[in-house]
Amino acid sequence: MSRLPIRLFLTFLILISLIQTAKSESIRLAILKYGTVNWEINVIKHHNLDKKYGVDLNITYLTNKIAASIALMSGDVDIIVTDWVWVSRQREEGEDFTLVPYSTAAGALMVPIDSDINYLEDLKNHKIGIAGGSIDKSWILMRAYSMKVLNFDISKNVDAAYAAPPLINAMVTRKELDGALNYWNYTARLKALGLKKIISISEILPQLGIGEALPLIGYVFSEKWAKENPLRLKGFLDASNEARQILKNSDEEWERIKKITGSKNLETLVALRDGFRAGIPDTNTDYTLSIAKAFKILADIGGQELVGDSKELSNGVIWR
């Protein structure tokens, strides 16, 4: 064999190796097209943080959480964003999904500024909009708080209207609803419009024995995949953490992403910015105990429909 064919053969082997390496460094992430995770991912891509940490982040945009769950379970993607209730239920059924906390941001009960509602007790016989349905985590925690601290179940004292977050905001601003318990980013928009806060989910957590902060959602992936791809996972999480630090410290970055936040004025942008920053989890904190306590409350009140057959948080829900 002449030297030229040998060189061509070696070059071919090197190219194959490079292709395989590039493929092994890719991460397939599925997110909702209009979720707040898009802000962080936009920062990662804009600053090439995925490349900086040695990963190629491929994004798939889906329309709902069910589609994301199916994509992960079928192996079509590596990571999605969802909550620990879903992760715990899957682990209870023998799956190995696990979660890294993404955000501790939570909503609040908001009412029009001129409302005569000033305390939770004032809600009796009023119509309140609630995002996420009757077994929404925030709503159940609010119910638990009312039962423990105020000695009544708020769900039995109000006319609850369950609807999509944008519709709830629209109805409460038109005063078709007397108040709204919405997700944190929609709560921020109500704050920017001048509505007043009665009580937030963050404020009731200590009263429930949960702690000062509770991550509600996180990046979810297979434990087997994580163990087989530790460098890929670490690279993604490092890129994620640096993106959050940029969003935490740079007001200019928020101006850059203003369009994708849907902010139409500075007040809304600032409210979203401040809410996002307040919800950045501490990477040095182990939230397992707080989540386990919250899960127990959800199981006691929300029951099987929400958490499945288990009354306790499954082992391994939080990735260590």
C-alpha positions as CSV (number, residue, x, y, z in Angstrom):
1,M,0.0,0.0,0.0
2,S,1.4,3.4,-1.0
3,R,1.8,6.3,1.4
4,L,-1.0,8.3,-0.2
5,P,-3.8,5.7,0.4
6,I,-2.6,5.2,3.9
7,R,-2.8,9.0,4.5
8,L,-6.3,9.1,3.0
9,F,-7.3,6.2,5.2
10,L,-6.0,7.9,8.3
11,T,-7.7,11.2,7.3
12,F,-10.9,9.3,6.9
13,L,-10.6,7.8,10.4
14,I,-9.9,11.2,11.9
15,L,-13.0,12.7,10.2
16,I,-15.2,9.8,11.4
17,S,-13.8,10.4,14.9
18,L,-14.5,14.1,14.8
19,I,-18.1,13.5,13.5
20,Q,-18.7,11.0,16.3
21,T,-17.3,13.4,18.9
22,A,-19.5,16.3,17.6
23,K,-22.5,14.0,17.8
24,S,-21.7,12.9,21.3
25,E,-21.5,16.6,22.4
26,S,-24.9,17.5,21.2
27,I,-27.8,17.9,23.6
28,R,-31.5,17.8,22.4
29,L,-33.6,20.1,24.5
30,A,-37.4,20.4,24.2
31,I,-39.1,23.5,25.5
32,L,-42.4,25.3,25.1
33,K,-42.2,28.0,22.5
34,Y,-43.5,30.8,24.8
35,G,-42.1,29.7,28.2
36,T,-39.8,31.8,30.3
37,V,-37.0,29.2,29.7
38,N,-36.7,30.7,26.2
39,W,-35.1,33.8,27.8
40,E,-32.3,31.8,29.3
41,I,-31.8,29.7,26.2
42,N,-31.7,32.9,24.1
43,V,-28.9,34.2,26.3
44,I,-27.0,30.9,26.0
45,K,-27.2,31.0,22.2
46,H,-26.5,34.7,21.8
47,H,-23.3,34.5,23.8
48,N,-22.4,31.0,22.5
49,L,-22.3,29.6,26.0
50,D,-23.1,26.1,24.8
51,K,-20.0,26.2,22.6
52,K,-18.0,27.7,25.4
53,Y,-18.7,24.7,27.6
54,G,-18.3,22.1,24.9
55,V,-21.9,21.3,23.9
56,D,-24.0,21.8,20.9
57,L,-27.5,22.7,22.1
58,N,-30.3,21.7,19.7
59,I,-33.7,23.1,20.5
60,T,-37.0,21.6,19.7
61,Y,-40.1,23.9,20.4
62,L,-43.3,22.1,21.4
63,T,-46.8,23.3,22.1
64,N,-47.5,21.8,25.5
65,K,-46.1,19.9,28.5
66,I,-47.6,16.6,27.4
67,A,-45.8,16.7,24.1
68,A,-42.5,17.5,25.9
69,S,-43.1,14.5,28.3
70,I,-43.7,12.2,25.4
71,A,-40.6,13.4,23.5
72,L,-38.5,12.7,26.6
73,M,-40.0,9.3,27.3
74,S,-39.6,8.2,23.7
75,G,-36.0,9.2,23.6
76,D,-36.5,11.9,21.0
77,V,-34.9,14.5,23.3
78,D,-32.5,14.5,26.1
79,I,-33.8,17.2,28.4
80,I,-37.2,18.9,29.0
81,V,-38.5,21.4,31.6
82,T,-41.3,20.2,33.9
83,D,-42.2,19.8,37.5
84,W,-41.1,17.4,40.2
85,V,-44.6,16.0,40.6
86,W,-44.3,14.5,37.2
87,V,-40.8,13.2,37.9
88,S,-41.9,11.6,41.1
89,R,-44.8,9.9,39.5
90,Q,-42.6,8.5,36.7
91,R,-40.0,7.2,39.2
92,E,-42.8,5.5,41.1
93,E,-43.7,3.7,37.9
94,G,-40.1,2.5,37.3
95,E,-38.7,5.3,35.1
96,D,-35.4,7.0,36.0
97,F,-36.0,10.6,35.3
98,T,-34.5,13.2,37.6
99,L,-34.5,17.0,38.0
100,V,-32.1,19.9,38.4
101,P,-34.1,22.9,39.8
102,Y,-34.6,25.7,37.3
103,S,-36.6,28.4,39.2
104,T,-38.0,29.1,42.6
105,A,-40.2,31.9,41.2
106,A,-43.9,31.6,42.2
107,G,-47.1,33.5,41.7
108,A,-49.2,35.6,44.1
109,L,-52.9,36.4,44.7
110,M,-53.5,39.8,43.0
111,V,-56.5,42.1,43.0
112,P,-57.4,45.4,41.5
113,I,-55.8,48.4,43.3
114,D,-59.2,49.8,44.4
115,S,-60.5,46.4,45.6
116,D,-61.8,46.1,49.1
117,I,-60.0,42.8,49.4
118,N,-56.9,43.3,51.6
119,Y,-56.5,39.9,53.2
120,L,-57.1,36.3,52.3
121,E,-60.1,36.3,54.7
122,D,-61.7,39.0,52.5
123,L,-62.0,36.6,49.6
124,K,-65.3,35.1,50.8
125,N,-68.0,35.0,48.1
126,H,-65.7,36.6,45.6
127,K,-64.8,35.2,42.1
128,I,-61.1,34.3,41.8
129,G,-59.3,33.2,38.7
130,I,-56.8,30.3,39.2
131,A,-54.3,29.2,36.6
132,G,-53.6,25.5,36.2
133,G,-56.9,24.0,37.4
134,S,-58.2,22.7,40.7
135,I,-55.1,20.7,41.4
136,D,-52.6,23.4,40.5
137,K,-49.7,23.3,43.0
138,S,-49.8,26.9,44.0
139,W,-53.6,26.8,44.5
140,I,-53.3,23.7,46.7
141,L,-50.5,25.3,48.7
142,M,-52.7,28.4,49.2
143,R,-55.5,26.1,50.4
144,A,-53.1,24.4,52.8
145,Y,-52.1,27.7,54.2
146,S,-55.7,28.9,54.7
147,M,-56.5,25.7,56.5
148,K,-53.5,25.7,58.7
149,V,-53.2,29.4,59.6
150,L,-56.8,30.7,59.1
151,N,-58.8,27.6,60.0
152,F,-60.8,27.5,56.8
153,D,-60.5,26.0,53.3
154,I,-60.3,29.0,50.9
155,S,-61.7,26.8,48.1
156,K,-65.0,26.5,49.9
157,N,-65.2,30.2,50.4
158,V,-64.7,31.5,46.9
159,D,-66.1,31.1,43.4
160,A,-63.1,29.6,41.7
161,A,-62.7,30.2,37.9
162,Y,-60.1,27.9,36.3
163,A,-58.7,29.3,33.0
164,A,-55.6,29.8,31.0
165,P,-53.1,32.4,32.4
166,P,-53.6,35.0,29.7
167,L,-57.4,34.9,30.0
168,I,-57.2,35.2,33.8
169,N,-55.1,38.3,33.5
170,A,-57.4,39.8,30.9
171,M,-60.5,39.1,33.1
172,V,-59.1,40.5,36.3
173,T,-57.9,43.7,34.6
174,R,-61.4,44.1,33.2
175,K,-62.8,43.4,36.7
176,E,-64.7,40.4,35.5
177,L,-62.8,38.6,38.2
178,D,-62.3,39.9,41.8
179,G,-58.8,38.5,42.0
180,A,-56.2,36.1,40.3
181,L,-53.8,33.5,41.4
182,N,-51.5,33.1,38.4
183,Y,-48.1,31.9,37.4
184,W,-45.2,34.2,38.4
185,N,-44.6,35.8,35.0
186,Y,-48.3,36.6,34.7
187,T,-48.3,37.9,38.2
188,A,-45.4,40.2,37.3
189,R,-47.5,41.6,34.4
190,L,-50.4,42.3,36.8
191,K,-48.0,44.1,39.1
192,A,-46.8,46.2,36.2
193,L,-50.4,47.2,35.6
194,G,-50.8,48.4,39.1
195,L,-52.8,45.6,40.7
196,K,-52.0,45.0,44.4
197,K,-50.7,41.8,46.0
198,I,-52.6,40.1,48.8
199,I,-50.2,37.3,49.5
200,S,-47.6,35.4,47.5
201,I,-46.8,31.7,47.4
202,S,-43.2,32.5,48.7
203,E,-44.7,34.2,51.7
204,I,-46.8,31.2,52.8
205,L,-44.0,28.6,52.4
206,P,-42.4,29.1,55.8
207,Q,-45.8,28.9,57.5
208,L,-46.3,25.5,55.9
209,G,-42.9,24.3,57.2
210,I,-41.5,24.1,53.6
211,G,-38.8,26.7,53.9
212,E,-37.9,30.0,52.3
213,A,-37.8,28.8,48.7
214,L,-39.4,26.0,46.7
215,P,-38.3,25.2,43.1
216,L,-41.5,24.3,41.2
217,I,-39.9,23.3,37.9
218,G,-36.5,22.1,36.6
219,Y,-34.5,20.6,33.8
220,V,-35.5,16.9,33.6
221,F,-33.5,14.1,32.0
222,S,-32.9,10.4,32.4
223,E,-30.5,9.3,35.2
224,K,-29.0,6.7,32.8
225,W,-28.4,9.4,30.2
226,A,-26.8,11.7,32.8
227,K,-24.4,9.0,34.0
228,E,-23.4,8.1,30.4
229,N,-22.9,11.7,29.5
230,P,-21.5,13.5,32.5
231,L,-19.5,16.1,30.5
232,R,-22.4,16.9,28.2
233,L,-24.7,17.5,31.2
234,K,-22.1,19.5,33.1
235,G,-21.5,21.6,30.0
236,F,-25.2,22.4,29.6
237,L,-25.6,23.2,33.3
238,D,-22.5,25.4,33.3
239,A,-23.9,27.3,30.3
240,S,-27.3,27.6,32.0
241,N,-25.8,29.0,35.2
242,E,-23.7,31.5,33.3
243,A,-26.7,32.7,31.4
244,R,-28.6,33.2,34.6
245,Q,-25.7,35.2,36.0
246,I,-25.9,37.5,32.9
247,L,-29.6,37.9,33.4
248,K,-29.1,38.5,37.1
249,N,-26.4,41.2,36.7
250,S,-27.1,42.9,33.3
251,D,-30.0,45.3,32.8
252,E,-28.8,45.7,29.2
253,E,-29.3,42.0,28.5
254,W,-33.0,42.4,29.5
255,E,-33.3,45.3,27.0
256,R,-31.8,43.0,24.4
257,I,-34.4,40.2,25.0
258,K,-37.3,42.6,25.6
259,K,-39.1,41.5,22.5
260,I,-39.2,37.8,23.4
261,T,-40.4,38.5,26.9
262,G,-43.5,40.1,25.4
263,S,-43.0,43.3,27.4
264,K,-44.7,46.3,25.8
265,N,-43.3,48.8,28.3
266,L,-40.5,49.3,30.8
267,E,-42.7,48.6,33.8
268,T,-43.5,45.1,32.5
269,L,-39.9,44.4,31.6
270,V,-38.7,45.5,35.0
271,A,-41.4,43.4,36.8
272,L,-40.4,40.3,34.7
273,R,-36.7,41.0,35.2
274,D,-37.1,41.3,39.0
275,G,-39.3,38.2,39.2
276,F,-36.9,36.1,37.2
277,R,-33.9,37.2,39.3
278,A,-35.7,36.5,42.6
279,G,-36.4,33.0,41.3
280,I,-32.8,32.0,40.4
281,P,-32.1,28.9,42.6
282,D,-29.0,28.7,44.8
283,T,-26.9,26.0,43.2
284,N,-25.3,25.2,46.6
285,T,-28.7,24.5,48.2
286,D,-30.2,21.0,48.4
287,Y,-34.0,21.6,47.9
288,T,-34.9,17.9,48.4
289,L,-36.4,18.3,51.9
290,S,-38.4,21.4,50.9
291,I,-39.8,19.6,47.9
292,A,-40.5,16.4,49.9
293,K,-42.5,18.5,52.4
294,A,-44.4,20.3,49.7
295,F,-45.1,16.9,48.0
296,K,-46.7,15.6,51.2
297,I,-49.0,18.6,51.3
298,L,-50.0,18.2,47.7
299,A,-50.6,14.5,48.2
300,D,-52.8,15.1,51.3
301,I,-55.0,17.7,49.5
302,G,-54.6,17.1,45.8
303,G,-54.7,13.3,46.2
304,Q,-54.2,10.6,43.6
305,E,-55.3,12.8,40.7
306,L,-52.3,15.0,41.2
307,V,-49.5,12.9,42.7
308,G,-50.5,9.3,41.8
309,D,-50.5,6.5,44.3
310,S,-47.6,7.6,46.4
311,K,-47.9,9.9,49.4
312,E,-44.2,10.5,49.6
313,L,-41.7,12.0,47.1
314,S,-39.9,9.3,45.3
315,N,-36.2,8.8,45.9
316,G,-33.9,10.3,43.3
317,V,-36.2,13.0,42.1
318,I,-33.5,15.7,42.6
319,W,-30.3,15.0,40.6
320,R,-27.2,15.1,42.8
